[in-house]
Amino acid sequence: MKTSLFILMCSVLVFACVPAKKYNDLVEKEKLCSEELDKYKTSSLNFEGQAKDCQSKYTVLVKEVASLKEENSKLRSQFDLLQVEYDKMSVQNEALEKVFENYRKSGEKTTAGLQMDLEAKNLELQRKQDVLNTLEKELSLKEQLLAEREARVNELEEMISRKDKAQKDLKDRVQKALIGFENQGLSVVQKQGKIYVSLEAKLLFASGSTNVEAEGKKALIELAKVLQNEKDLEIIVEGHTDTDKLNSATSPKNNWELSVLRATSVVQIMLANSSMDPAKLMPAGRSEYLPVDPKDKGKNRRIEIIISPNLNELFDIISK
C-alpha cells in the first residue's frame, strides 16, 4: 500500500515538472497519429474491396481462359482434321493431274475413244428417254382413268348418301304413321340398309287364320299409304309361324302354307287400299325356320315387311 502511494506521488511530481509546450506538442502528435491511423484504416478497407473485386475478375478471367483453351483445343482438332483432308486432296489432285496429263498425251486416240463412249451414252440416254415417254403416256392414261373412277366413286357416295337419307326419312314417316300400333306388337327398325316393319300375328290374325283382323288391317292401310308414292323400293312380305305343327285336311295344311297365305293376305290388303305397284311387292313364307326368339312363340308368329331400296342405279355405276 505504501509503495503504491509513493509511486503515485512520484508520477505527479514528474508530470508537474513537464513543460506545457512539450505537452501540447505531444497532444498534437497524438492527434496526427490518430488521423493517420484513420486514413490507414480507410485505405485498408478500400484495398480490401479492391482485392475482392480483383479476386472476382480473376475468377472470371480464369474461366474465360479455360473456355478459350477448350475452344482453341477444338479449333486445333478441326485444323488437324482439315489438314489431313487437305493432304489427302492434295495427293488426289496430284494423281488426277497425272491422269489428265496421260490423257492429254494420248491425244486423238483417247479423244476418239471418249467420243465413242459419249455416243454410246447418248444412244442409251435416248433409249431411256423413249422408255420414259412411254411410261409417261401410260401414267397419263392411268391418271385419267383414276380421275374417272374417283368421279364415279364420288357419284356413288353421293347417291348412297341420298338413298340413306331417303331411307331414314321413309323410316321416320313409317314410324309416324304406325305410332298408334307400337304397343300392339308392331315395331319398325332400320338395319343392313333395309327397313323392317314387324307385326306380331296377334295384331293381324286369329289363331290358325289367314284373314287379317280389323285392327291389323288399319295398320297395313296406313303403311300402304306411306309407301304408295315411293318409286325406288322393293318390298318383301314374309310370313313366319311358330314350331307348333299344323296338320289339317283343308287349307292351310301346314306351317309353310300358313305363312305364305298370311303374307299373301297382307299384300292383297295393301294393294287394295293404295295405289302401290304390284310389281314391287312379293309375298313369301318362312314357316317356322327363322325365329326371332326361340323361347317366345308369340314373337315368332309374325309378319315382316322388308322395305329395300332399288339399287339398280348403283349397280349401273359400279358396272361401268
C-alpha positions as CSV (number, residue, x, y, z in Angstrom):
1,M,0.0,0.0,0.0
2,K,2.8,2.4,0.9
3,T,4.7,1.5,-2.2
4,S,1.7,2.4,-4.4
5,L,1.3,5.7,-2.7
6,F,5.0,6.5,-3.3
7,I,4.8,5.7,-7.0
8,L,1.7,7.9,-7.4
9,M,3.4,10.8,-5.7
10,C,6.4,10.5,-7.9
11,S,4.3,10.4,-11.0
12,V,2.5,13.6,-10.0
13,L,5.9,15.3,-9.4
14,V,7.2,14.2,-12.8
15,F,4.1,15.4,-14.7
16,A,4.1,18.6,-12.8
17,C,7.7,19.1,-14.0
18,V,6.9,18.7,-17.8
19,P,6.6,22.0,-19.6
20,A,3.1,22.9,-21.1
21,K,4.6,23.4,-24.6
22,K,6.0,19.9,-24.7
23,Y,2.8,18.5,-23.5
24,N,0.9,20.3,-26.2
25,D,3.3,19.0,-28.9
26,L,2.7,15.5,-27.7
27,V,-1.0,16.0,-27.8
28,E,-0.8,17.3,-31.4
29,K,1.3,14.4,-32.4
30,E,-1.1,12.0,-30.9
31,K,-3.9,13.7,-32.9
32,L,-1.9,13.4,-36.1
33,C,-1.2,9.8,-35.4
34,S,-5.0,9.1,-34.8
35,E,-5.8,10.8,-38.1
36,E,-3.2,8.8,-40.0
37,L,-4.5,5.7,-38.3
38,D,-8.0,6.5,-39.6
39,K,-6.6,7.1,-43.1
40,Y,-4.8,3.7,-43.0
41,K,-8.0,2.0,-41.8
42,T,-9.9,3.7,-44.7
43,S,-7.2,2.7,-47.1
44,S,-7.2,-0.8,-45.7
45,L,-10.9,-1.1,-46.3
46,N,-10.6,0.3,-49.8
47,F,-7.8,-2.1,-50.6
48,E,-9.8,-5.0,-49.2
49,G,-12.7,-4.1,-51.5
50,Q,-10.4,-3.8,-54.4
51,A,-8.8,-7.1,-53.5
52,K,-12.3,-8.7,-53.6
53,D,-13.0,-7.1,-56.9
54,C,-9.7,-8.3,-58.3
55,Q,-10.4,-11.8,-57.0
56,S,-13.8,-11.8,-58.8
57,K,-12.2,-10.5,-62.0
58,Y,-9.5,-13.1,-61.6
59,T,-12.1,-15.9,-61.3
60,V,-13.9,-14.7,-64.4
61,L,-10.7,-14.4,-66.3
62,V,-9.7,-17.9,-65.2
63,K,-13.0,-19.3,-66.6
64,E,-12.6,-17.3,-69.8
65,V,-9.0,-18.6,-70.2
66,A,-10.3,-22.2,-69.6
67,S,-13.1,-21.6,-72.2
68,L,-10.6,-20.2,-74.6
69,K,-8.3,-23.1,-74.1
70,E,-11.2,-25.5,-74.8
71,E,-12.2,-23.6,-77.9
72,N,-8.6,-23.4,-79.0
73,S,-8.3,-27.2,-78.5
74,K,-11.4,-27.8,-80.6
75,L,-10.1,-25.5,-83.3
76,R,-6.8,-27.3,-83.2
77,S,-8.6,-30.6,-83.7
78,Q,-10.6,-29.2,-86.6
79,F,-7.5,-27.7,-88.0
80,D,-5.7,-31.1,-87.8
81,L,-8.7,-32.8,-89.5
82,L,-8.8,-30.3,-92.2
83,Q,-5.0,-30.5,-92.6
84,V,-5.4,-34.3,-93.1
85,E,-8.2,-33.8,-95.6
86,Y,-6.2,-31.2,-97.4
87,D,-3.2,-33.5,-97.6
88,K,-5.5,-36.3,-99.0
89,M,-7.0,-34.0,-101.5
90,S,-3.5,-32.8,-102.5
91,V,-2.5,-36.3,-103.1
92,Q,-5.6,-37.0,-105.1
93,N,-5.2,-33.8,-107.1
94,E,-1.6,-34.8,-108.0
95,A,-2.9,-38.2,-109.1
96,L,-5.6,-36.5,-111.2
97,E,-3.1,-34.2,-112.7
98,K,-1.0,-37.2,-113.7
99,V,-4.1,-38.9,-115.2
100,F,-5.0,-35.8,-117.1
101,E,-1.5,-35.5,-118.4
102,N,-1.6,-39.1,-119.6
103,Y,-4.9,-38.4,-121.3
104,R,-3.5,-35.3,-122.9
105,K,-0.5,-37.2,-124.1
106,S,-2.6,-40.0,-125.5
107,G,-4.1,-37.3,-127.8
108,E,-6.6,-38.2,-130.6
109,K,-6.7,-41.9,-129.7
110,T,-8.1,-41.2,-126.2
111,T,-10.4,-38.5,-127.6
112,A,-11.8,-40.9,-130.2
113,G,-12.5,-43.4,-127.5
114,L,-14.2,-40.8,-125.4
115,Q,-16.2,-39.7,-128.4
116,M,-17.4,-43.3,-128.9
117,D,-18.3,-43.6,-125.2
118,L,-20.2,-40.4,-125.5
119,E,-22.1,-41.5,-128.5
120,A,-23.0,-44.8,-126.8
121,K,-24.1,-42.9,-123.7
122,N,-26.3,-40.7,-125.9
123,L,-27.9,-43.7,-127.5
124,E,-28.5,-45.2,-124.1
125,L,-29.9,-41.9,-122.9
126,Q,-32.2,-41.7,-126.0
127,R,-33.4,-45.3,-125.3
128,K,-34.2,-44.4,-121.7
129,Q,-35.9,-41.2,-122.9
130,D,-38.1,-43.3,-125.2
131,V,-39.0,-45.6,-122.3
132,L,-39.7,-42.6,-120.1
133,N,-42.0,-41.1,-122.7
134,T,-43.9,-44.4,-122.9
135,L,-44.2,-44.6,-119.2
136,E,-45.3,-41.0,-119.1
137,K,-48.1,-41.8,-121.6
138,E,-49.2,-44.8,-119.5
139,L,-49.1,-42.7,-116.4
140,S,-51.3,-40.1,-118.1
141,L,-53.8,-42.7,-119.1
142,K,-53.9,-44.2,-115.7
143,E,-54.3,-40.8,-114.1
144,Q,-57.2,-40.1,-116.4
145,L,-58.7,-43.5,-115.5
146,L,-58.2,-42.8,-111.8
147,A,-59.9,-39.4,-112.1
148,E,-62.8,-41.0,-113.9
149,R,-63.1,-43.7,-111.2
150,E,-62.8,-41.1,-108.4
151,A,-65.6,-39.2,-110.1
152,R,-67.6,-42.4,-110.3
153,V,-66.9,-43.1,-106.6
154,N,-67.9,-39.6,-105.6
155,E,-71.1,-40.0,-107.6
156,L,-71.7,-43.4,-106.0
157,E,-71.1,-42.0,-102.5
158,E,-73.4,-39.1,-103.1
159,M,-76.1,-41.4,-104.4
160,I,-75.7,-43.7,-101.4
161,S,-75.9,-40.7,-99.1
162,R,-79.1,-39.6,-100.8
163,K,-80.6,-43.1,-100.6
164,D,-79.6,-43.4,-96.9
165,K,-81.3,-40.1,-96.2
166,A,-84.3,-41.1,-98.2
167,Q,-84.5,-44.4,-96.3
168,K,-84.2,-42.7,-92.9
169,D,-86.9,-40.2,-93.9
170,L,-89.1,-43.1,-95.1
171,K,-88.5,-45.0,-91.8
172,D,-89.5,-41.8,-89.9
173,R,-92.7,-41.5,-91.9
174,V,-93.5,-45.2,-91.4
175,Q,-92.9,-44.9,-87.7
176,K,-95.1,-41.8,-87.5
177,A,-97.9,-43.5,-89.5
178,L,-97.8,-46.6,-87.3
179,I,-97.1,-44.9,-83.9
180,G,-100.5,-45.8,-82.6
181,F,-99.8,-49.5,-83.1
182,E,-96.4,-49.8,-81.4
183,N,-97.8,-51.2,-78.2
184,Q,-99.8,-53.8,-80.0
185,G,-96.9,-55.9,-81.3
186,L,-95.6,-53.7,-84.0
187,S,-92.0,-52.4,-84.4
188,V,-90.0,-50.5,-87.1
189,V,-86.2,-50.9,-87.3
190,Q,-83.6,-50.0,-89.8
191,K,-80.7,-52.4,-90.3
192,Q,-78.4,-53.6,-93.1
193,G,-79.7,-50.9,-95.4
194,K,-83.3,-52.0,-95.1
195,I,-86.4,-51.1,-93.1
196,Y,-88.1,-53.9,-91.2
197,V,-91.7,-53.5,-90.2
198,S,-92.5,-56.4,-87.9
199,L,-96.2,-57.1,-86.9
200,E,-96.9,-59.9,-84.4
201,A,-99.6,-62.3,-85.5
202,K,-101.8,-61.3,-82.6
203,L,-102.3,-57.9,-84.2
204,L,-103.2,-59.4,-87.6
205,F,-104.7,-62.9,-87.4
206,A,-106.7,-65.1,-85.2
207,S,-105.1,-68.5,-84.4
208,G,-104.7,-70.6,-87.5
209,S,-106.5,-68.0,-89.6
210,T,-105.3,-66.2,-92.8
211,N,-107.8,-63.4,-92.6
212,V,-106.5,-60.1,-91.3
213,E,-108.3,-58.7,-88.3
214,A,-109.7,-55.1,-88.4
215,E,-107.0,-53.5,-86.1
216,G,-104.3,-55.1,-88.2
217,K,-105.9,-54.0,-91.4
218,K,-105.8,-50.4,-90.2
219,A,-102.0,-50.7,-89.6
220,L,-101.5,-52.2,-93.1
221,I,-103.5,-49.5,-94.8
222,E,-101.6,-46.7,-93.0
223,L,-98.3,-48.3,-94.1
224,A,-99.5,-48.7,-97.7
225,K,-100.4,-45.0,-97.8
226,V,-96.9,-44.1,-96.8
227,L,-95.3,-46.5,-99.4
228,Q,-97.6,-45.9,-102.4
229,N,-95.7,-42.8,-103.6
230,E,-92.3,-44.4,-103.2
231,K,-90.9,-45.5,-106.6
232,D,-87.5,-47.0,-105.9
233,L,-88.4,-49.6,-103.4
234,E,-88.7,-53.4,-103.4
235,I,-91.0,-54.8,-100.7
236,I,-91.0,-58.4,-99.5
237,V,-93.8,-59.5,-97.1
238,E,-92.6,-62.5,-95.1
239,G,-94.9,-64.8,-93.1
240,H,-93.5,-66.6,-90.1
241,T,-95.0,-69.2,-87.8
242,D,-94.0,-70.9,-84.5
243,T,-93.0,-74.5,-84.2
244,D,-96.4,-75.9,-83.3
245,K,-97.3,-78.3,-86.1
246,L,-100.3,-77.6,-88.2
247,N,-102.0,-80.7,-89.7
248,S,-105.2,-80.1,-91.5
249,A,-107.1,-81.7,-94.4
250,T,-108.1,-78.2,-95.5
251,S,-106.1,-75.2,-96.4
252,P,-103.8,-74.2,-94.8
253,K,-102.4,-77.7,-94.3
254,N,-99.1,-76.9,-92.7
255,N,-96.9,-74.0,-91.4
256,W,-95.4,-73.5,-94.8
257,E,-98.8,-72.9,-96.4
258,L,-100.0,-70.8,-93.4
259,S,-97.0,-68.5,-93.6
260,V,-97.4,-68.0,-97.4
261,L,-101.2,-67.4,-97.2
262,R,-100.8,-64.9,-94.4
263,A,-98.2,-63.0,-96.4
264,T,-100.4,-63.0,-99.4
265,S,-103.4,-61.7,-97.4
266,V,-101.2,-58.8,-96.2
267,V,-100.1,-58.0,-99.8
268,Q,-103.7,-58.0,-101.1
269,I,-104.9,-55.6,-98.4
270,M,-102.0,-53.2,-99.1
271,L,-102.7,-53.3,-102.8
272,A,-106.5,-52.9,-102.4
273,N,-106.2,-49.8,-100.2
274,S,-103.4,-47.9,-102.1
275,S,-102.0,-47.2,-105.5
276,M,-98.9,-49.3,-104.9
277,D,-97.3,-51.0,-107.9
278,P,-98.0,-54.8,-107.6
279,A,-94.6,-55.5,-109.3
280,K,-92.8,-54.1,-106.3
281,L,-94.5,-56.4,-103.8
282,M,-93.6,-60.1,-103.2
283,P,-95.2,-62.3,-100.6
284,A,-93.1,-65.1,-99.1
285,G,-93.4,-67.8,-96.4
286,R,-90.7,-68.7,-94.0
287,S,-92.7,-71.2,-91.9
288,E,-91.1,-71.8,-88.5
289,Y,-87.5,-71.7,-89.7
290,L,-86.5,-68.1,-88.9
291,P,-87.5,-67.5,-85.3
292,V,-86.5,-64.2,-83.6
293,D,-86.8,-65.7,-80.1
294,P,-86.8,-69.5,-79.6
295,K,-88.2,-69.1,-76.1
296,D,-91.2,-66.9,-77.1
297,K,-93.5,-68.4,-79.7
298,G,-95.7,-65.3,-79.7
299,K,-92.8,-63.2,-81.2
300,N,-92.0,-65.8,-83.8
301,R,-95.6,-65.8,-85.1
302,R,-95.3,-62.6,-87.1
303,I,-95.4,-60.8,-90.5
304,E,-92.2,-59.0,-91.5
305,I,-92.5,-56.3,-94.2
306,I,-88.9,-55.8,-95.6
307,I,-88.5,-52.5,-97.5
308,S,-85.4,-52.4,-99.6
309,P,-84.1,-49.6,-101.8
310,N,-83.8,-50.3,-105.5
311,L,-80.0,-50.5,-106.1
312,N,-80.1,-50.8,-109.9
313,E,-78.8,-47.3,-110.4
314,L,-75.9,-48.0,-108.0
315,F,-75.1,-51.3,-109.8
316,D,-75.1,-49.4,-113.1
317,I,-72.5,-47.0,-111.8
318,I,-70.4,-49.8,-110.3
319,S,-70.6,-51.9,-113.5
320,K,-69.1,-49.0,-115.5
